[in-house]
Amino acid sequence: MIITRTPFRISFAGGGSDLKDFYEKHGGCVLSTSINRYCYISIHPYFDENRTLLKYSENELVDSLSDIRHRIFNCLLNERQIHGVEIVSTADIPGGTGLGSSSTFTVGLLNTLNCYQGKYMSKGKLAEKACEIEIEKLGSPIGKQDQYAAAYGGLNFIRFHTDGEVSVSPVMMRGETYRQLQKNLVMFYTGDTRSANSILAEQKKNCSAEDKANNLRQMCVLAEEMQRSLEQDDLSSFGRLLNEGWQLKRTLASGISNPLIDEAYETALANGALGGKLLGAGGGGFLLFYCPPEHQERLRVALRLRRFPFSFEKEGTAVAYIGDKYWD
């Protein structure tokens, strides 16, 4: 058996600039970190070597790879011609909550299959291949940031160049500032999940509108300013920039926010938070706030939402366990 674990991510600023329709014209960038909440994928030869068993939110037992309903499983297993296996996917969070679950799964599955076949891919190649699968082969209207965050791990500034290349740079900051940033960030679950595709499809279409493109360019400037604030140990500026970024992001598509999210956000600002944002494409999932520790209990009581603990992680996708493989 082989087991991999691949981290989910939180994105602080620049989301949307990783869409091809935008970065090919203007370039893009995001500031994000992976967190210690994971997607786990295991693979093992199946007892019946003529069949393939897949276990995720559903179970699929198929005789032919072409019969697989799960689009990413179907694409990768057919591409690799891997059959006669049992693959199980479990996760610390549900999909549709804004932490990059689909791309985390794709990166993790690629890493798992590579290990099973005795192949090696660098973290950059894993991310690039995951983008190819999701965006080019499956036509998902998504960007590139989640794949790179999941593959590399860590707190990074990721730049999307006009030629399609991607560069990943760790944020250079003092250890004490890094630890204090984690203490000052709190996350709450709204109770709603949603598919990001419809929101991202609208956002992709809106990239051609000059006002939306201007807002995205400003969001990239904010991402650069947030990186500098961390490197200069200015966490209060980081919190305020988080708020500026959210105000811009919510203008990019109609489904990003809604009255309940707006109300929760305003409640947070009135109870100690300097800034925050809804994670992911929008519409539901997790709210992230920058709030000094002395105000966090007041914030929790005021929001009346489930707090979701997390910390940063630095490893990215990794093999967690390799056991025996059974061959004839």
C-alpha positions as CSV (number, residue, x, y, z in Angstrom):
1,M,0.0,0.0,0.0
2,I,1.1,3.6,-0.7
3,I,-0.5,6.6,1.1
4,T,0.1,10.2,0.2
5,R,-1.0,13.4,1.9
6,T,-1.5,16.7,0.2
7,P,-2.3,19.9,2.0
8,F,-5.2,22.3,1.4
9,R,-4.4,26.0,1.1
10,I,-5.6,29.4,2.1
11,S,-5.1,32.3,-0.3
12,F,-4.6,35.8,1.1
13,A,-4.6,38.0,-2.0
14,G,-4.5,37.9,-5.8
15,G,-7.0,35.1,-6.4
16,G,-8.5,35.4,-9.9
17,S,-5.3,36.7,-11.4
18,D,-4.3,33.1,-11.9
19,L,-7.0,32.7,-14.6
20,K,-5.5,32.4,-18.1
21,D,-7.7,35.1,-19.5
22,F,-6.2,37.6,-17.1
23,Y,-2.5,36.6,-16.7
24,E,-1.8,36.2,-20.4
25,K,-2.6,39.9,-20.8
26,H,-1.5,41.4,-17.5
27,G,0.5,38.7,-15.5
28,G,-0.8,37.7,-12.1
29,C,0.3,36.8,-8.6
30,V,-1.1,35.4,-5.3
31,L,0.1,35.2,-1.8
32,S,-1.0,31.9,-0.1
33,T,0.0,29.3,2.3
34,S,-0.7,25.6,2.7
35,I,-2.2,24.4,6.0
36,N,-2.1,21.3,8.1
37,R,-5.4,19.9,6.8
38,Y,-5.0,17.3,4.1
39,C,-6.3,15.0,1.4
40,Y,-5.1,11.4,1.9
41,I,-5.0,9.0,-1.1
42,S,-4.0,5.3,-0.8
43,I,-3.5,2.8,-3.5
44,H,-3.2,-1.0,-3.3
45,P,-3.5,-3.9,-5.8
46,Y,-7.2,-5.0,-5.8
47,F,-8.1,-8.6,-4.9
48,D,-9.7,-9.0,-8.3
49,E,-7.0,-7.9,-10.8
50,N,-9.6,-7.5,-13.6
51,R,-11.6,-4.8,-11.7
52,T,-10.9,-1.4,-10.3
53,L,-12.3,-0.1,-7.0
54,L,-12.5,3.6,-6.2
55,K,-13.7,5.0,-2.9
56,Y,-14.3,8.7,-2.4
57,S,-17.6,10.3,-1.5
58,E,-19.0,7.5,-3.7
59,N,-17.9,4.0,-4.4
60,E,-17.2,2.8,-7.9
61,L,-16.3,-0.8,-8.9
62,V,-15.7,-1.0,-12.6
63,D,-14.5,-3.7,-15.1
64,S,-13.4,-1.0,-17.6
65,L,-11.5,2.2,-16.9
66,S,-13.8,4.0,-19.4
67,D,-16.7,3.3,-17.1
68,I,-15.3,5.5,-14.3
69,R,-17.7,8.4,-13.5
70,H,-15.3,10.5,-11.5
71,R,-13.7,12.8,-14.1
72,I,-10.2,13.1,-12.6
73,F,-9.9,9.4,-11.8
74,N,-11.2,8.6,-15.3
75,C,-8.7,10.9,-17.0
76,L,-5.6,9.9,-15.0
77,L,-6.2,6.2,-14.8
78,N,-6.9,5.9,-18.5
79,E,-3.9,8.0,-19.3
80,R,-1.6,5.8,-17.2
81,Q,-3.5,2.6,-18.0
82,I,-3.6,1.7,-14.3
83,H,-6.2,-0.9,-13.4
84,G,-6.7,-3.8,-11.0
85,V,-6.2,-1.4,-8.0
86,E,-8.1,-0.1,-5.1
87,I,-7.8,3.7,-4.5
88,V,-9.2,5.4,-1.5
89,S,-9.5,9.2,-1.1
90,T,-10.3,10.8,2.3
91,A,-10.0,14.4,3.5
92,D,-10.0,16.6,6.5
93,I,-12.5,18.9,5.0
94,P,-15.4,18.5,2.5
95,G,-15.1,19.8,-1.1
96,G,-16.6,23.1,-2.1
97,T,-15.4,25.0,1.0
98,G,-12.8,27.3,-0.7
99,L,-9.6,25.5,0.3
100,G,-8.6,24.2,-3.1
101,S,-10.0,20.7,-2.7
102,S,-10.2,19.7,-6.3
103,S,-6.7,20.7,-7.2
104,T,-5.3,19.2,-4.0
105,F,-6.9,15.9,-4.9
106,T,-5.5,16.1,-8.4
107,V,-2.0,16.8,-7.2
108,G,-2.3,14.1,-4.6
109,L,-3.5,11.5,-7.1
110,L,-0.7,12.3,-9.5
111,N,1.8,11.9,-6.7
112,T,0.2,8.6,-5.6
113,L,0.2,7.2,-9.2
114,N,3.8,8.3,-9.8
115,C,4.9,6.5,-6.6
116,Y,2.9,3.4,-7.5
117,Q,4.6,3.3,-11.0
118,G,8.1,4.1,-9.7
119,K,8.1,7.5,-11.4
120,Y,9.4,10.8,-10.2
121,M,8.1,14.3,-10.8
122,S,9.4,17.5,-9.2
123,K,6.9,19.6,-7.3
124,G,6.8,22.1,-10.2
125,K,6.0,19.3,-12.7
126,L,3.3,17.9,-10.4
127,A,1.6,21.3,-10.3
128,E,2.1,21.8,-14.1
129,K,0.6,18.4,-14.9
130,A,-2.3,19.0,-12.5
131,C,-3.1,22.2,-14.3
132,E,-3.0,20.4,-17.6
133,I,-5.4,17.8,-16.4
134,E,-8.0,20.1,-14.8
135,I,-7.8,23.1,-17.1
136,E,-6.8,21.8,-20.5
137,K,-8.1,18.2,-20.6
138,L,-11.2,18.5,-18.4
139,G,-12.0,22.2,-19.2
140,S,-12.5,23.4,-15.7
141,P,-12.8,27.2,-15.5
142,I,-10.2,27.5,-12.8
143,G,-6.9,29.1,-12.2
144,K,-3.4,27.7,-11.4
145,Q,-2.8,28.8,-7.8
146,D,-4.3,25.8,-6.0
147,Q,-2.2,23.2,-7.8
148,Y,1.1,25.0,-7.0
149,A,0.1,25.7,-3.4
150,A,-0.7,22.0,-2.9
151,A,2.4,20.7,-4.6
152,Y,5.0,23.1,-3.0
153,G,3.5,23.7,0.4
154,G,4.6,26.6,2.6
155,L,3.9,30.4,2.6
156,N,4.6,31.5,-0.9
157,F,4.4,34.4,-3.3
158,I,3.3,32.8,-6.6
159,R,3.7,34.7,-9.9
160,F,1.9,33.8,-13.1
161,H,3.7,35.1,-16.2
162,T,2.2,36.1,-19.5
163,D,3.9,33.2,-21.2
164,G,2.2,30.7,-18.9
165,E,5.3,30.0,-16.7
166,V,4.8,30.0,-12.9
167,S,7.4,31.0,-10.3
168,V,7.1,30.1,-6.6
169,S,9.0,32.2,-4.1
170,P,8.9,31.5,-0.3
171,V,8.1,34.6,1.8
172,M,11.2,35.5,3.7
173,M,10.2,36.6,7.2
174,R,11.4,36.3,10.8
175,G,10.3,33.3,12.7
176,E,8.6,35.3,15.4
177,T,6.5,37.2,12.8
178,Y,5.6,33.9,11.1
179,R,4.4,32.5,14.4
180,Q,2.5,35.6,15.3
181,L,0.8,35.7,12.0
182,Q,-0.6,32.2,12.6
183,K,-1.8,33.3,16.0
184,N,-3.6,36.3,14.5
185,L,-5.5,34.3,11.9
186,V,-8.8,32.7,12.7
187,M,-11.1,30.7,10.4
188,F,-14.8,30.0,10.7
189,Y,-17.0,27.7,8.7
190,T,-20.1,29.3,7.2
191,G,-21.9,25.9,7.0
192,D,-22.4,26.2,3.2
193,T,-20.6,24.4,0.4
194,R,-20.7,25.3,-3.2
195,S,-19.2,24.5,-6.6
196,A,-16.7,27.1,-7.6
197,N,-17.2,26.5,-11.3
198,S,-20.2,28.8,-11.9
199,I,-18.6,31.7,-10.1
200,L,-15.2,31.2,-11.7
201,A,-16.9,30.9,-15.2
202,E,-18.5,34.3,-14.6
203,Q,-15.3,35.8,-13.3
204,K,-13.4,34.4,-16.3
205,K,-15.9,36.1,-18.6
206,N,-15.6,39.3,-16.7
207,C,-11.8,39.4,-17.1
208,S,-12.4,41.3,-20.4
209,A,-14.3,44.1,-18.7
210,E,-12.0,47.0,-18.0
211,D,-13.3,47.7,-14.5
212,K,-12.9,44.1,-13.4
213,A,-9.5,43.9,-15.0
214,N,-8.5,47.1,-13.1
215,N,-9.7,45.6,-9.8
216,L,-7.7,42.4,-10.5
217,R,-4.6,44.4,-11.2
218,Q,-5.1,46.3,-8.0
219,M,-5.5,42.9,-6.2
220,C,-2.1,41.9,-7.5
221,V,-0.6,45.2,-6.2
222,L,-2.1,44.3,-2.8
223,A,-0.6,40.8,-2.9
224,E,2.8,42.4,-3.4
225,E,2.2,44.9,-0.6
226,M,1.1,42.1,1.7
227,Q,4.3,40.2,1.0
228,R,6.4,43.3,1.9
229,S,4.4,43.8,5.1
230,L,5.3,40.3,6.2
231,E,8.9,40.7,5.3
232,Q,9.0,44.0,7.2
233,D,7.2,42.5,10.3
234,D,4.2,44.9,9.8
235,L,1.3,42.6,10.6
236,S,-1.2,45.3,11.2
237,S,-0.7,46.4,7.6
238,F,-1.2,42.8,6.5
239,G,-4.6,42.8,8.3
240,R,-5.8,46.0,6.7
241,L,-4.6,44.9,3.2
242,L,-6.6,41.7,3.7
243,N,-9.7,43.9,4.1
244,E,-8.8,45.9,1.0
245,G,-8.4,42.8,-1.1
246,W,-11.8,41.4,0.0
247,Q,-13.5,44.6,-0.9
248,L,-12.0,44.3,-4.4
249,K,-12.6,40.6,-4.8
250,R,-16.3,40.8,-4.0
251,T,-16.8,43.0,-7.1
252,L,-15.4,40.4,-9.6
253,A,-18.5,38.2,-9.9
254,S,-22.1,38.3,-8.6
255,G,-21.9,35.1,-6.6
256,I,-18.8,35.8,-4.6
257,S,-20.6,37.2,-1.6
258,N,-24.2,37.3,-0.4
259,P,-26.1,39.1,2.4
260,L,-25.3,36.5,5.1
261,I,-21.6,36.6,4.3
262,D,-21.6,40.4,4.2
263,E,-23.4,40.5,7.6
264,A,-20.9,38.1,9.1
265,Y,-18.0,40.1,7.7
266,E,-19.3,43.4,9.1
267,T,-19.9,41.7,12.5
268,A,-16.2,40.6,12.5
269,L,-14.9,44.1,11.8
270,A,-17.0,45.4,14.7
271,N,-15.6,42.8,17.0
272,G,-11.8,43.1,16.7
273,A,-10.9,41.8,13.2
274,L,-8.8,44.2,11.1
275,G,-9.6,42.4,7.9
276,G,-10.6,39.1,6.3
277,K,-12.1,37.4,3.3
278,L,-14.1,34.5,2.2
279,L,-11.8,31.8,1.0
280,G,-11.9,30.3,-2.5
281,A,-14.1,31.5,-5.4
282,G,-16.9,32.6,-3.1
283,G,-20.5,31.8,-2.1
284,G,-19.8,29.7,0.9
285,G,-17.1,27.7,2.7
286,F,-14.7,29.4,5.2
287,L,-14.3,32.9,6.4
288,L,-10.7,33.9,7.3
289,F,-10.0,36.9,9.6
290,Y,-7.0,38.7,10.9
291,C,-7.8,39.3,14.5
292,P,-5.3,39.8,17.4
293,P,-5.6,37.0,20.0
294,E,-7.1,39.3,22.7
295,H,-10.2,39.9,20.6
296,Q,-10.7,36.4,19.2
297,E,-13.1,35.1,21.8
298,R,-15.3,38.2,21.4
299,L,-15.2,37.6,17.6
300,R,-16.2,33.9,18.0
301,V,-19.1,34.8,20.3
302,A,-20.3,37.5,18.0
303,L,-20.2,35.4,14.8
304,R,-21.8,32.3,16.3
305,L,-20.0,30.2,13.7
306,R,-17.9,27.1,14.1
307,R,-14.2,28.0,14.5
308,F,-11.9,25.8,12.5
309,P,-8.4,25.5,13.9
310,F,-5.4,25.2,11.6
311,S,-1.7,26.0,11.4
312,F,0.7,26.5,8.5
313,E,2.5,23.6,6.9
314,K,5.7,23.6,4.8
315,E,6.0,20.2,3.1
316,G,3.5,20.2,0.3
317,T,2.4,16.9,-1.2
318,A,4.3,14.0,0.2
319,V,4.4,10.2,0.5
320,A,3.2,9.3,4.0
321,Y,3.6,5.6,3.9
322,I,5.0,2.9,1.6
323,G,4.2,-0.7,2.4
324,D,4.4,-4.0,0.5
325,K,3.1,-4.3,-3.0
326,Y,1.9,-7.7,-4.0
327,W,3.0,-9.0,-7.4
328,D,2.8,-12.4,-9.0
